[in-house]
Amino acid sequence: MRKPLERRLEGELEQFIRDGVYKRPNFLDSPQGPRVRMEGRGEVIILSSNNYLGLSDQPEVIAAGKAALDRWGAGTASVRFICGTFTVHRSLEAACARLVGTPAALSFGSCWNANEAVPGTLLGEDDIVISDQLNHASIIDGVRLAKAITKCQTAVYKHADLADLERKLAAAHDRRVRLVITDGVFSMEGAIAPLPDLLDLCRKHQAVLMVDDSHATGVLGAGGRGTAEHFGLVGEVDIITSTLGKALGGAAGGFVAASAATCDYLTQRARPQLFSNALPPTVAASSLASIEYLEAHPERVTRLGEQSRYFRERLRELGFSPLPGETPIIPVILGETSAAIRMSDLLLGEGVFVTGFGYPVVPQGQARVRCQISAAHTREDLDQALAAFSKVGRQLGLI
Ligand SMILES: *Cc1c(COP(=O)(O)O)cnc(C)c1O
């Protein structure tokens, strides 16, 4: 006899399928790149990966991972504070701090872990965390966890709404610490957080600012140093979190970059540090090689910007209305979820892989296909993708 839990789960899974929200993975059989081999599909152009700089199959990055496997073996077999911190972790953290412009950095198994660690470890019951409404799920969960663990207060401000944030900061003047958290680049819109104004407000209200730069590291600023560099504000943000799983090689891992005391305190007290293994040395080494490659090749970032501008402008010329912006995230809003899924399916039929997003990932009525450009795309890749957009757009009566 099936147990009640099994029965409930099976029922819900069937409902997911009926609702059209059941996710089936696409199996890739090649490295992540501008074109990939997708099982059952052959070669497709990818406009959906976070491989913004094309570093996931960069020869130097692969070689560094292989060499690390030989030198340090498969893994740490310990949490960091016992005997699981290797010299390559120290080198990686120095490079992360140098890249984003903070005194120190601390790596985590993922940026999810990093975001989960920060508020709950640094805050207490006299404090408050104030979070942008559209922040990443890992920040939302990190805030919930902080509230549950520390009994700190929490508040959410309307997306990028400085007046609303100021009201929430003013209402929290009696709190010991006010921590404001925002994404640097919001992944569903490609919008950049209004960092100069956020910094001014945080200074005025003596608040600490934390920016999650997962979609900005390697992407924004002439050197790919992130949102702060984009605005000429390197060194001004109190706490930056970011991922090693996107532009920086795309393997896995994340980091917190901040003051030496903040990173040391997290080393002492953050539970994902204390009770979970560090990054495998292979991943630490390939991530380090990615940062070194980026530092030596800022022209990759320039190219990413040029390619993104090209794709956005050509889409507009074809008659689409992509959201305006300056990042390689280029969403085309289609309205109903079914329209986004249909467009995505038809594009895949033309050999172009672009994900459609619907409610509840994005607001009702704002379903979209979200294109993400990589510096590794050639003009031919982009032109072929644009031809597919043109064909499918006409087929669907969108243009
Ligand atoms: C992708 C992403 C994360 C999670 O990064 P992982 O290292 O894969 O856990 C966190 N925050 C933002 C804003 C992201 O886009």
The ligand as a Tripos MOL2 file, in Angstrom:
@<TRIPOS>MOLECULE
LIG
   15    15     1     0     0
SMALL
NO_CHARGES

@<TRIPOS>ATOM
      1 C1         22.1060   32.4060   -9.7370 C.3       1 LIG1
      2 C2         21.9120   33.2950   -8.5800 C.ar      1 LIG1
      3 C3         22.1830   32.8670   -7.2720 C.ar      1 LIG1
      4 C4         22.5690   31.4400   -6.9560 C.3       1 LIG1
      5 O1         23.8680   31.1650   -7.3350 O.3       1 LIG1
      6 P1         24.4580   29.6990   -7.0810 P.3       1 LIG1
      7 O2         25.9060   29.9290   -6.9080 O.co2     1 LIG1
      8 O3         24.1100   28.8960   -8.2820 O.co2     1 LIG1
      9 O4         23.8250   29.1810   -5.8330 O.co2     1 LIG1
     10 C5         22.0620   33.7790   -6.2520 C.ar      1 LIG1
     11 N1         21.6590   35.0460   -6.4750 N.ar      1 LIG1
     12 C6         21.3570   35.4850   -7.7090 C.ar      1 LIG1
     13 C7         20.9260   36.9020   -7.9110 C.3       1 LIG1
     14 C8         21.4670   34.6170   -8.7910 C.ar      1 LIG1
     15 O5         21.1480   35.0580  -10.0100 O.3       1 LIG1
@<TRIPOS>BOND
     1     1     2 1
     2     2     3 ar
     3     2    14 ar
     4     3     4 1
     5     3    10 ar
     6     4     5 1
     7     5     6 1
     8     6     7 2
     9     6     8 1
    10     6     9 1
    11    10    11 ar
    12    11    12 ar
    13    12    13 1
    14    12    14 ar
    15    14    15 1
@<TRIPOS>SUBSTRUCTURE
     1 LIG1         1 GROUP 0 **** ****
